[in-house]
Each structure stands twice: as C-alpha cells, then as structure tokens.
C-alpha cells in the first residue's frame, strides 16, 4: 500500500524496544526486512526497556535524516545528551549485544505469563509487560494506588485525560527482576482492594 499510494508509515514502538527482537530492536523493526521502506519511520523511547534517557528514530535514508536534523527540537536548539546518559546508553547497548539479553527477555516473558495466570479478565492478559488493571472511578483508583504504596507496591494511577472518563486504571510495569512471590502478592492485594 505504501508503494501504491505513497503512504507514510509512522510507528511508535516504545514498548517493544528491548523486549522484542534478537538484539532488542523492538517488535516493529524485527518484523521488517533488511531495509525499511523510504516512507517508514519507527520511533521509540529508550527510557523503558532500554533503561536510559532519550529516544531512537529508525529511518531508511539520509534524506529523512537531514530533515530530522534540521527540524527536530534537540538539534534545532543544540540540546545534547548528558555524559552520564551517553555512558548508560553505551552500557545498555553492550548488554543488548550479549547473550544476557535473551536470558532477560525469557525471564520477562515468564513473569508476564505468571502475571496473566493470576487474572480472569482478558483485558489484563496479553503478552506485553505493561498492564492496565481497570478500576473505573478515578478517585477510587488513586485511593487503591495509595494503599498499594503503603503495602510496598508502586502502581501508577492512570486517569483522564490519559485514559477515557470512567476508565481509570492501575498501570503495572513488569520487569525481568520481579519474582513470582511478589507478583502473586501484588495481584492478591489488588483483588482484595478492588472488592471493598
């Protein structure tokens, strides 16, 4: 369709980087062939799975790079990354080239499968490590999030305008460093708090 109609495809793969692909290149990039179409751009935050600040833009050609360098705010206003951020990014890149990445991806997948097994609701059960447990009322969601903090768990409360009215939810971010006992305790606590 891109070739036939000249469609520009912009993909935000913020949650796919590090958790998908042989080198953590993300879901979208791992699905494309050797080279992106000239009308395709993939962007992703590096502050999630990659574990550093900044972002990445995957493009097909130098013409797109020139446009980005000319009009992107960090380049237009000479905003360079900090030296510690560069060091962290280099260290994360090394991890992504090592066998440890596949070990961590497998562990994250196992934690995801375990989390999904704790729930009956299909809306919570999917293969991404970021989950939304829908509560509904924003004030109730915030109250439950506060109770969770008191019990040693931080789940962000998502409410309007981040989510539609009356669809407030708790945002769970699983990592490869979580343990089944903690996940089971969290899920039991959320279920208990949402009953009252």
N, C-alpha and C positions, 0 to 999 in steps of 0.2 A: 504494500500500500504506500510505503514511503516513496518508492521509486515511481509508482504510477501517478500519485497525486502530489508529490513533493512535500509530504508531511514532515514536520519537525517533531521529533520524539524526545521529550524531557523526562527522565526517570529519577525519582528521589529514592535511593536505596540506603537510607540512613540506618535502617535496622538490619540490613543484610551484610554489611561490611564486617569482616572477621568471622562471622558465624557461618557463612556460606562460601564455597569455593575452595579449591586446593590451597591457595595462598591467601584466603580470606578476602578475595577481591569482591565479594558480595554476590547476591543472587543474580542481579541483572547482568553484570559483566561476565559471570561464569556461563550464562545462557547464550551469549553472543559468540560468534566465531572468532577467528584470529583478529579481525579488524572491525571496528564499529562503522556503521553507515555514516556518511558525511553529515546527515541530518539527525544524528542521535547524540544526546548528551546525558551522561549519568553523573549525578552528584550525590555526595554522602557526607554526613558528619563523621568526624574522626573521634568525637567525644563519647561515643557509645562503645561498641565492641573493640575498637582500636585502642581506646583508653588514653587519648591525648586530646589537646585542643586543636581546633582548625577543621578543615574540610578538604575533600578531594573532588576534583572535577575530571571526569574521563571523557575525552573528546577524540574525534577521528583525524583532525588535520590541523595544520599550522594556521590556516585562515581563522578557524574558530579560536585558537589560542590568542591570536593577535587581537581579536575582538574582546575577548575576556580581559586581556592585559590592559587594554585601553579603557574599558568601561567598568570593570569590577572595582568596587569601593576600596578594597585593600591596596590595589595597585594605584588607583587614581589619587589616593591620599597618602601614599608612601607608608602604609602601615605594615611593618614587617613583623614576623612572629618573634616571640621571645626566645632567647638562647636555651633556657630550660625546656621550652616546648619543642624546640628542634631536637634536643637530646632525647627527650621522651619518645618522639616520633621515630627517630633512628633506632632506638631500642625496641620499640614495638614492631618496626619493620623487620628487624632481625628475628624476632620471635615468629613472625609470620612466614619466614623462610625456613624455619626449623621444624623438625618432627613434633615439637611440643604443640604446635597449632592444632594438628589433627587430634591429639590427645585431649586438648581443652575443648575442641568442638564436640567430640564424642561425649565428654563429661557434661557439657551444657545440654546436649540432646537428652542424655539420661535424666538430668534434673527436670527438663521440660516434660518428658514422658511421665515421670513420677508426679509432678505437679498436676498434670492433666488427669491422672488417675484419681486424684482427690476430689474431683468435681463431677457433677452430673450435667451441668449446664454446658451445652455445646459452644456457647459464645466464648467461654473461657478456654476451651480445648482446641488449640491449634499448635502448629509447630514452631512458632516464634517465641522467643523468651520474654517478650513484653506482653503482659496480660492486663486486661481491664475487667475487674470484677464489678459489675454494675450494681449500684445501690439504689439510685433514683434521685432521692432528695439530696440537694447539695449540703444543707446543714447537717443532716444525718451522716452523710459521707465524711464530712470534716470531723464530726464527733467520733466516728469509728476510727478514723485515721489517728486522732489524738489518743484514743485508747490503745491503739496498736503501738504507738510510740512509748507509752507508759509500760508496755509489756516487751519492749526491746525490738520492735519491728518498725521500720520506716516504709510506709507505702504512701505515695503522693495521692492527694485527693484531686481528682480531675472534675471540674465543673464548668458551666457555661462561662465564657464562650469557647473553651477548649473542646467541650462536648455539647450536644444539644441540651436544651432545657429538660429538666426531669430525667436526665440520663447520666447523672453524676456517678463516678466510679472510682475505685481504688486502683492505682496503677502499680502493678507488680513487675519488677525487673529482675529476672533470674540471671544468675551467673554460674560459671563453672566452679566457683569456690563455695557455693551453697551446699548444704548437706541435707539428706533426706529427713533427718530428725527435725531440723529447723523448718523445712518446708511443711512437713506434716503438722507441726505445732502451729505454724502460721495459719494454715488452711483451717484447722480446727478452731482457732481463735476467731478468725474472720467469720466462720459459720456461726459460732456462738454469739458474736456481737451483732450479727445481722438478724438473728432471731428475735432479740429483745427490742 
